[in-house]
Amino acid sequence: MSRIVVIGGSGHVGTYLVPRLVEAGHQVVNVSRGAAAPYTAHAAWDRVERVVLDRDAAEQEGAFGAAIAALEPDVVVDLICFTLDSARELVEALRGRVQHLLHCGTIWVYGHNATVPATEDQPLNPFGDYGTQKAAIETYLLDEARRTGFPATVVRPGHISGPGWVPLNPAGHFDPEVFSLIARGDELVLPNFGLETVHHVHADDVAQIFERAIHGWGAAVGEAFNAVSPQAVNLRGYAEHMYRWFGREPRIEFQPFEQWRTTQEPGDVEATLDHIGRSPSHSIEKARRLLGHVPRYSTFATIEEAVTRLIADGRVHRD
């Protein structure tokens, strides 16, 4: 049994990871800013030690890494690290004191890819602040693992989906009204021919990779693993599937990009460009081979589960 500290364990991935670790017999500490409940209830949370700690405030004082080290973890899972300075502070505090540090990265570190599906040995071409920062973090962590032996592993989720939050929709952004439009059988307008891809993943499949990496320490240290569903989807295929799932015939109009962007809300256009620009198909063969990862959810099963919850919550309307 290990003592595992999960930083940000009440969020998407932690909702599934923390119960997995408890049920595997580990002593789990969840560090978060407040008393936010996990997205899905589970009896395992009754056996979790909870620590309230504001990361931003603690980092401003240079005290966050020391606070985590003071919890005396064997393993630390960092689900909410977004800057290189944050990663460095944590590593220096944990150096020589922890068996394993696992960092939650993102497929956005790839940026654009010359070939797909993208594998972990392809070069990183990030753009935008989020992807660039995440690429800098994982480059630093993996370099530390190879140069100094610091026991770091990186997991790169795709577009996380599951009950309790809105999945990336067939228009490439997060407005649930797109699902309502499809449910009514109204027309959806997509850019170009709708062949740009997005790559979802259920939060529990991401949690499974973290768990397997913890238990497969020897194969995981110094490595990065893509964490996505077995297949990516393009916007057109995604939209057609959702129309049929709602019992509707697909009604999709395709417009040249410059025309399409004039018909959309500016924020939605920006979000769509972000997601289709960084979401080619990504391979999960490395996680299968080294960690024995077996995804539980297909892409569409992931999305359907999330949309079913949105309907129940009144966030997607059929009429």
Contacts in CASP RR format, 6 or more apart in sequence:
PFRMAT RR
TARGET T0000
AUTHOR 0000-0000-0000
METHOD contacts of the structure
MODEL  1
MSRIVVIGGSGHVGTYLVPRLVEAGHQVVNVSRGAAAPYTAHAAWDRVER
VVLDRDAAEQEGAFGAAIAALEPDVVVDLICFTLDSARELVEALRGRVQH
LLHCGTIWVYGHNATVPATEDQPLNPFGDYGTQKAAIETYLLDEARRTGF
PATVVRPGHISGPGWVPLNPAGHFDPEVFSLIARGDELVLPNFGLETVHH
VHADDVAQIFERAIHGWGAAVGEAFNAVSPQAVNLRGYAEHMYRWFGREP
RIEFQPFEQWRTTQEPGDVEATLDHIGRSPSHSIEKARRLLGHVPRYSTF
ATIEEAVTRLIADGRVHRD
1 25 0 8 1.000
1 26 0 8 1.000
1 27 0 8 1.000
2 26 0 8 1.000
2 27 0 8 1.000
2 74 0 8 1.000
2 75 0 8 1.000
2 99 0 8 1.000
2 214 0 8 1.000
3 26 0 8 1.000
3 27 0 8 1.000
3 29 0 8 1.000
3 71 0 8 1.000
3 72 0 8 1.000
3 73 0 8 1.000
3 74 0 8 1.000
3 75 0 8 1.000
4 21 0 8 1.000
4 26 0 8 1.000
4 27 0 8 1.000
4 28 0 8 1.000
4 29 0 8 1.000
4 73 0 8 1.000
4 74 0 8 1.000
4 75 0 8 1.000
4 76 0 8 1.000
4 77 0 8 1.000
4 214 0 8 1.000
5 28 0 8 1.000
5 29 0 8 1.000
5 31 0 8 1.000
5 68 0 8 1.000
5 71 0 8 1.000
5 73 0 8 1.000
5 75 0 8 1.000
5 76 0 8 1.000
5 77 0 8 1.000
6 14 0 8 1.000
6 17 0 8 1.000
6 18 0 8 1.000
6 21 0 8 1.000
6 28 0 8 1.000
6 29 0 8 1.000
6 30 0 8 1.000
6 31 0 8 1.000
6 76 0 8 1.000
6 77 0 8 1.000
6 79 0 8 1.000
7 31 0 8 1.000
7 32 0 8 1.000
7 55 0 8 1.000
7 68 0 8 1.000
7 76 0 8 1.000
7 77 0 8 1.000
7 78 0 8 1.000
7 79 0 8 1.000
7 80 0 8 1.000
7 81 0 8 1.000
8 14 0 8 1.000
8 30 0 8 1.000
8 31 0 8 1.000
8 32 0 8 1.000
8 79 0 8 1.000
8 80 0 8 1.000
9 15 0 8 1.000
9 17 0 8 1.000
9 18 0 8 1.000
9 30 0 8 1.000
9 31 0 8 1.000
9 32 0 8 1.000
9 38 0 8 1.000
9 77 0 8 1.000
9 79 0 8 1.000
10 30 0 8 1.000
10 32 0 8 1.000
10 34 0 8 1.000
10 36 0 8 1.000
10 37 0 8 1.000
10 38 0 8 1.000
11 36 0 8 1.000
11 38 0 8 1.000
11 39 0 8 1.000
11 79 0 8 1.000
12 39 0 8 1.000
12 160 0 8 1.000
12 162 0 8 1.000
12 165 0 8 1.000
12 203 0 8 1.000
12 206 0 8 1.000
13 79 0 8 1.000
13 104 0 8 1.000
13 157 0 8 1.000
13 160 0 8 1.000
13 203 0 8 1.000
13 206 0 8 1.000
13 207 0 8 1.000
13 210 0 8 1.000
14 38 0 8 1.000
14 79 0 8 1.000
14 203 0 8 1.000
14 207 0 8 1.000
15 38 0 8 1.000
15 39 0 8 1.000
15 40 0 8 1.000
15 42 0 8 1.000
15 203 0 8 1.000
16 40 0 8 1.000
16 203 0 8 1.000
16 204 0 8 1.000
16 206 0 8 1.000
16 207 0 8 1.000
17 77 0 8 1.000
17 79 0 8 1.000
17 206 0 8 1.000
17 207 0 8 1.000
17 210 0 8 1.000
17 211 0 8 1.000
18 28 0 8 1.000
18 30 0 8 1.000
18 38 0 8 1.000
18 42 0 8 1.000
18 44 0 8 1.000
18 45 0 8 1.000
18 48 0 8 1.000
19 42 0 8 1.000
19 44 0 8 1.000
19 45 0 8 1.000
20 207 0 8 1.000
20 208 0 8 1.000
20 211 0 8 1.000
21 28 0 8 1.000
21 211 0 8 1.000
21 214 0 8 1.000
22 28 0 8 1.000
22 44 0 8 1.000
22 45 0 8 1.000
22 47 0 8 1.000
22 48 0 8 1.000
23 44 0 8 1.000
24 211 0 8 1.000
24 215 0 8 1.000
27 49 0 8 1.000
28 47 0 8 1.000
28 48 0 8 1.000
28 49 0 8 1.000
29 48 0 8 1.000
29 49 0 8 1.000
29 50 0 8 1.000
29 51 0 8 1.000
29 71 0 8 1.000
29 73 0 8 1.000
30 48 0 8 1.000
30 49 0 8 1.000
30 50 0 8 1.000
30 51 0 8 1.000
31 51 0 8 1.000
31 53 0 8 1.000
31 68 0 8 1.000
31 71 0 8 1.000
32 50 0 8 1.000
32 51 0 8 1.000
32 52 0 8 1.000
32 53 0 8 1.000
33 52 0 8 1.000
33 53 0 8 1.000
33 54 0 8 1.000
33 55 0 8 1.000
34 52 0 8 1.000
35 50 0 8 1.000
35 52 0 8 1.000
38 45 0 8 1.000
39 162 0 8 1.000
39 163 0 8 1.000
39 164 0 8 1.000
39 165 0 8 1.000
39 203 0 8 1.000
40 163 0 8 1.000
40 164 0 8 1.000
51 71 0 8 1.000
53 64 0 8 1.000
53 67 0 8 1.000
55 64 0 8 1.000
55 80 0 8 1.000
55 86 0 8 1.000
58 64 0 8 1.000
58 65 0 8 1.000
58 67 0 8 1.000
59 85 0 8 1.000
59 86 0 8 1.000
59 89 0 8 1.000
62 89 0 8 1.000
64 86 0 8 1.000
64 89 0 8 1.000
64 90 0 8 1.000
64 93 0 8 1.000
65 89 0 8 1.000
65 90 0 8 1.000
65 92 0 8 1.000
65 93 0 8 1.000
65 94 0 8 1.000
66 93 0 8 1.000
68 76 0 8 1.000
68 90 0 8 1.000
68 93 0 8 1.000
68 94 0 8 1.000
69 93 0 8 1.000
69 94 0 8 1.000
69 97 0 8 1.000
69 98 0 8 1.000
73 94 0 8 1.000
73 98 0 8 1.000
74 98 0 8 1.000
74 99 0 8 1.000
74 100 0 8 1.000
75 98 0 8 1.000
75 99 0 8 1.000
75 100 0 8 1.000
75 101 0 8 1.000
75 102 0 8 1.000
75 214 0 8 1.000
76 90 0 8 1.000
76 94 0 8 1.000
76 98 0 8 1.000
76 100 0 8 1.000
76 101 0 8 1.000
76 102 0 8 1.000
77 102 0 8 1.000
77 104 0 8 1.000
77 210 0 8 1.000
77 214 0 8 1.000
78 87 0 8 1.000
78 90 0 8 1.000
78 101 0 8 1.000
78 102 0 8 1.000
78 103 0 8 1.000
78 104 0 8 1.000
79 104 0 8 1.000
80 104 0 8 1.000
81 87 0 8 1.000
81 90 0 8 1.000
81 103 0 8 1.000
81 104 0 8 1.000
81 137 0 8 1.000
82 130 0 8 1.000
82 133 0 8 1.000
82 134 0 8 1.000
82 137 0 8 1.000
83 133 0 8 1.000
83 137 0 8 1.000
84 133 0 8 1.000
84 136 0 8 1.000
84 137 0 8 1.000
84 140 0 8 1.000
86 137 0 8 1.000
87 103 0 8 1.000
87 137 0 8 1.000
87 140 0 8 1.000
87 141 0 8 1.000
88 140 0 8 1.000
90 101 0 8 1.000
91 101 0 8 1.000
91 140 0 8 1.000
91 141 0 8 1.000
91 144 0 8 1.000
91 150 0 8 1.000
91 152 0 8 1.000
94 101 0 8 1.000
95 148 0 8 1.000
95 150 0 8 1.000
98 151 0 8 1.000
99 151 0 8 1.000
99 217 0 8 1.000
100 151 0 8 1.000
100 152 0 8 1.000
100 153 0 8 1.000
100 214 0 8 1.000
100 217 0 8 1.000
100 220 0 8 1.000
100 221 0 8 1.000
101 141 0 8 1.000
101 150 0 8 1.000
101 151 0 8 1.000
101 152 0 8 1.000
101 153 0 8 1.000
102 152 0 8 1.000
102 153 0 8 1.000
102 154 0 8 1.000
102 155 0 8 1.000
102 210 0 8 1.000
102 213 0 8 1.000
102 214 0 8 1.000
102 220 0 8 1.000
103 137 0 8 1.000
103 138 0 8 1.000
103 141 0 8 1.000
103 152 0 8 1.000
103 153 0 8 1.000
103 154 0 8 1.000
103 155 0 8 1.000
104 155 0 8 1.000
104 157 0 8 1.000
104 206 0 8 1.000
104 210 0 8 1.000
105 134 0 8 1.000
105 137 0 8 1.000
105 138 0 8 1.000
105 154 0 8 1.000
105 155 0 8 1.000
105 156 0 8 1.000
105 157 0 8 1.000
106 130 0 8 1.000
106 131 0 8 1.000
106 134 0 8 1.000
106 156 0 8 1.000
106 157 0 8 1.000
106 158 0 8 1.000
107 118 0 8 1.000
107 156 0 8 1.000
107 157 0 8 1.000
107 158 0 8 1.000
107 199 0 8 1.000
107 226 0 8 1.000
107 228 0 8 1.000
107 278 0 8 1.000
107 279 0 8 1.000
107 282 0 8 1.000
108 126 0 8 1.000
108 130 0 8 1.000
108 131 0 8 1.000
108 134 0 8 1.000
108 278 0 8 1.000
109 124 0 8 1.000
109 126 0 8 1.000
109 131 0 8 1.000
109 134 0 8 1.000
109 135 0 8 1.000
109 138 0 8 1.000
109 156 0 8 1.000
110 118 0 8 1.000
110 122 0 8 1.000
110 124 0 8 1.000
110 125 0 8 1.000
110 126 0 8 1.000
110 278 0 8 1.000
110 280 0 8 1.000
110 282 0 8 1.000
111 124 0 8 1.000
111 125 0 8 1.000
111 126 0 8 1.000
111 127 0 8 1.000
111 131 0 8 1.000
111 277 0 8 1.000
111 278 0 8 1.000
112 125 0 8 1.000
112 127 0 8 1.000
112 277 0 8 1.000
112 278 0 8 1.000
112 280 0 8 1.000
113 122 0 8 1.000
113 125 0 8 1.000
113 280 0 8 1.000
114 122 0 8 1.000
115 122 0 8 1.000
116 197 0 8 1.000
116 232 0 8 1.000
116 280 0 8 1.000
116 281 0 8 1.000
116 282 0 8 1.000
117 232 0 8 1.000
117 280 0 8 1.000
117 281 0 8 1.000
117 282 0 8 1.000
117 283 0 8 1.000
118 226 0 8 1.000
118 280 0 8 1.000
118 281 0 8 1.000
118 282 0 8 1.000
118 283 0 8 1.000
119 226 0 8 1.000
119 283 0 8 1.000
119 285 0 8 1.000
119 286 0 8 1.000
120 223 0 8 1.000
120 224 0 8 1.000
120 225 0 8 1.000
120 226 0 8 1.000
120 283 0 8 1.000
120 286 0 8 1.000
124 135 0 8 1.000
124 139 0 8 1.000
126 132 0 8 1.000
126 134 0 8 1.000
126 135 0 8 1.000
127 278 0 8 1.000
131 278 0 8 1.000
138 154 0 8 1.000
138 156 0 8 1.000
138 224 0 8 1.000
141 150 0 8 1.000
141 152 0 8 1.000
141 154 0 8 1.000
141 222 0 8 1.000
142 152 0 8 1.000
142 154 0 8 1.000
142 222 0 8 1.000
142 223 0 8 1.000
142 224 0 8 1.000
144 150 0 8 1.000
144 152 0 8 1.000
145 151 0 8 1.000
145 152 0 8 1.000
145 153 0 8 1.000
145 221 0 8 1.000
145 222 0 8 1.000
146 222 0 8 1.000
149 221 0 8 1.000
151 217 0 8 1.000
151 221 0 8 1.000
151 222 0 8 1.000
152 221 0 8 1.000
152 222 0 8 1.000
153 213 0 8 1.000
153 220 0 8 1.000
153 221 0 8 1.000
153 222 0 8 1.000
153 223 0 8 1.000
153 224 0 8 1.000
153 225 0 8 1.000
154 223 0 8 1.000
154 224 0 8 1.000
154 225 0 8 1.000
155 206 0 8 1.000
155 209 0 8 1.000
155 210 0 8 1.000
155 213 0 8 1.000
155 224 0 8 1.000
155 225 0 8 1.000
155 227 0 8 1.000
156 224 0 8 1.000
156 225 0 8 1.000
156 226 0 8 1.000
156 227 0 8 1.000
156 282 0 8 1.000
157 201 0 8 1.000
157 206 0 8 1.000
157 227 0 8 1.000
157 228 0 8 1.000
158 199 0 8 1.000
158 200 0 8 1.000
158 201 0 8 1.000
158 206 0 8 1.000
158 226 0 8 1.000
158 227 0 8 1.000
158 228 0 8 1.000
158 279 0 8 1.000
158 282 0 8 1.000
159 167 0 8 1.000
159 168 0 8 1.000
159 198 0 8 1.000
159 199 0 8 1.000
159 200 0 8 1.000
159 201 0 8 1.000
159 275 0 8 1.000
159 279 0 8 1.000
160 200 0 8 1.000
160 201 0 8 1.000
160 202 0 8 1.000
160 203 0 8 1.000
160 206 0 8 1.000
161 167 0 8 1.000
161 168 0 8 1.000
161 200 0 8 1.000
161 201 0 8 1.000
161 202 0 8 1.000
161 203 0 8 1.000
161 302 0 8 1.000
161 303 0 8 1.000
161 305 0 8 1.000
161 306 0 8 1.000
162 202 0 8 1.000
162 203 0 8 1.000
162 302 0 8 1.000
162 305 0 8 1.000
162 306 0 8 1.000
162 309 0 8 1.000
163 305 0 8 1.000
163 306 0 8 1.000
163 309 0 8 1.000
164 306 0 8 1.000
164 309 0 8 1.000
164 313 0 8 1.000
165 306 0 8 1.000
166 174 0 8 1.000
166 176 0 8 1.000
166 306 0 8 1.000
166 310 0 8 1.000
166 315 0 8 1.000
167 174 0 8 1.000
167 200 0 8 1.000
167 302 0 8 1.000
167 303 0 8 1.000
167 306 0 8 1.000
167 307 0 8 1.000
168 174 0 8 1.000
168 198 0 8 1.000
168 200 0 8 1.000
168 275 0 8 1.000
169 175 0 8 1.000
169 176 0 8 1.000
169 178 0 8 1.000
169 179 0 8 1.000
170 178 0 8 1.000
170 182 0 8 1.000
170 188 0 8 1.000
170 190 0 8 1.000
170 235 0 8 1.000
170 237 0 8 1.000
170 238 0 8 1.000
170 239 0 8 1.000
170 242 0 8 1.000
171 178 0 8 1.000
171 188 0 8 1.000
171 190 0 8 1.000
171 235 0 8 1.000
171 239 0 8 1.000
171 264 0 8 1.000
171 268 0 8 1.000
171 272 0 8 1.000
172 198 0 8 1.000
172 235 0 8 1.000
172 271 0 8 1.000
172 272 0 8 1.000
172 275 0 8 1.000
172 276 0 8 1.000
173 267 0 8 1.000
173 268 0 8 1.000
173 271 0 8 1.000
173 272 0 8 1.000
173 275 0 8 1.000
174 271 0 8 1.000
175 265 0 8 1.000
175 268 0 8 1.000
176 310 0 8 1.000
176 315 0 8 1.000
176 316 0 8 1.000
178 188 0 8 1.000
179 242 0 8 1.000
179 307 0 8 1.000
179 310 0 8 1.000
179 316 0 8 1.000
180 316 0 8 1.000
180 317 0 8 1.000
180 318 0 8 1.000
181 187 0 8 1.000
181 188 0 8 1.000
182 188 0 8 1.000
182 239 0 8 1.000
182 242 0 8 1.000
182 243 0 8 1.000
182 246 0 8 1.000
182 248 0 8 1.000
183 246 0 8 1.000
183 248 0 8 1.000
183 311 0 8 1.000
183 316 0 8 1.000
183 317 0 8 1.000
183 318 0 8 1.000
184 248 0 8 1.000
184 317 0 8 1.000
184 318 0 8 1.000
184 319 0 8 1.000
185 243 0 8 1.000
185 246 0 8 1.000
185 248 0 8 1.000
185 249 0 8 1.000
185 251 0 8 1.000
186 251 0 8 1.000
187 251 0 8 1.000
187 252 0 8 1.000
187 253 0 8 1.000
188 239 0 8 1.000
188 251 0 8 1.000
188 252 0 8 1.000
188 253 0 8 1.000
189 252 0 8 1.000
189 253 0 8 1.000
189 254 0 8 1.000
189 255 0 8 1.000
189 260 0 8 1.000
189 263 0 8 1.000
189 264 0 8 1.000
190 235 0 8 1.000
190 236 0 8 1.000
190 239 0 8 1.000
190 252 0 8 1.000
190 253 0 8 1.000
190 254 0 8 1.000
190 255 0 8 1.000
190 260 0 8 1.000
191 235 0 8 1.000
191 254 0 8 1.000
191 255 0 8 1.000
191 256 0 8 1.000
191 257 0 8 1.000
191 260 0 8 1.000
191 261 0 8 1.000
191 272 0 8 1.000
192 254 0 8 1.000
192 255 0 8 1.000
192 256 0 8 1.000
192 257 0 8 1.000
192 260 0 8 1.000
193 236 0 8 1.000
193 254 0 8 1.000
194 234 0 8 1.000
194 235 0 8 1.000
194 236 0 8 1.000
194 254 0 8 1.000
195 234 0 8 1.000
195 235 0 8 1.000
195 236 0 8 1.000
196 234 0 8 1.000
196 235 0 8 1.000
196 276 0 8 1.000
196 277 0 8 1.000
196 279 0 8 1.000
197 232 0 8 1.000
197 233 0 8 1.000
197 234 0 8 1.000
197 235 0 8 1.000
197 276 0 8 1.000
197 279 0 8 1.000
197 280 0 8 1.000
197 281 0 8 1.000
198 232 0 8 1.000
198 233 0 8 1.000
198 234 0 8 1.000
198 235 0 8 1.000
198 238 0 8 1.000
198 275 0 8 1.000
198 276 0 8 1.000
198 279 0 8 1.000
199 228 0 8 1.000
199 229 0 8 1.000
199 232 0 8 1.000
199 233 0 8 1.000
199 279 0 8 1.000
199 280 0 8 1.000
199 281 0 8 1.000
199 282 0 8 1.000
199 299 0 8 1.000
200 228 0 8 1.000
200 229 0 8 1.000
200 233 0 8 1.000
200 299 0 8 1.000
200 302 0 8 1.000
200 303 0 8 1.000
201 227 0 8 1.000
201 228 0 8 1.000
201 229 0 8 1.000
201 297 0 8 1.000
201 302 0 8 1.000
202 229 0 8 1.000
202 295 0 8 1.000
202 296 0 8 1.000
202 297 0 8 1.000
202 301 0 8 1.000
202 302 0 8 1.000
202 305 0 8 1.000
204 296 0 8 1.000
204 297 0 8 1.000
205 227 0 8 1.000
205 229 0 8 1.000
205 293 0 8 1.000
205 295 0 8 1.000
205 296 0 8 1.000
205 297 0 8 1.000
206 227 0 8 1.000
208 293 0 8 1.000
208 294 0 8 1.000
208 295 0 8 1.000
208 296 0 8 1.000
209 225 0 8 1.000
209 227 0 8 1.000
209 287 0 8 1.000
209 291 0 8 1.000
209 293 0 8 1.000
212 220 0 8 1.000
212 287 0 8 1.000
212 291 0 8 1.000
212 292 0 8 1.000
212 293 0 8 1.000
213 220 0 8 1.000
213 225 0 8 1.000
213 291 0 8 1.000
214 220 0 8 1.000
216 291 0 8 1.000
219 290 0 8 1.000
219 291 0 8 1.000
220 290 0 8 1.000
220 291 0 8 1.000
223 286 0 8 1.000
223 290 0 8 1.000
225 284 0 8 1.000
225 286 0 8 1.000
225 287 0 8 1.000
225 290 0 8 1.000
225 291 0 8 1.000
225 293 0 8 1.000
226 282 0 8 1.000
226 283 0 8 1.000
226 284 0 8 1.000
226 286 0 8 1.000
226 287 0 8 1.000
227 284 0 8 1.000
227 287 0 8 1.000
228 282 0 8 1.000
228 284 0 8 1.000
229 295 0 8 1.000
229 297 0 8 1.000
229 298 0 8 1.000
229 299 0 8 1.000
229 302 0 8 1.000
230 284 0 8 1.000
230 295 0 8 1.000
230 298 0 8 1.000
230 299 0 8 1.000
231 281 0 8 1.000
231 298 0 8 1.000
231 299 0 8 1.000
232 279 0 8 1.000
232 280 0 8 1.000
232 281 0 8 1.000
232 282 0 8 1.000
232 299 0 8 1.000
233 241 0 8 1.000
233 299 0 8 1.000
233 300 0 8 1.000
235 276 0 8 1.000
236 252 0 8 1.000
236 254 0 8 1.000
238 303 0 8 1.000
239 250 0 8 1.000
239 252 0 8 1.000
240 250 0 8 1.000
240 252 0 8 1.000
241 300 0 8 1.000
242 303 0 8 1.000
242 307 0 8 1.000
243 249 0 8 1.000
243 250 0 8 1.000
243 251 0 8 1.000
244 250 0 8 1.000
245 300 0 8 1.000
245 304 0 8 1.000
245 307 0 8 1.000
246 318 0 8 1.000
255 263 0 8 1.000
261 269 0 8 1.000
264 272 0 8 1.000
284 293 0 8 1.000
284 295 0 8 1.000
287 293 0 8 1.000
288 294 0 8 1.000
297 305 0 8 1.000
307 316 0 8 1.000
310 316 0 8 1.000
311 318 0 8 1.000
END
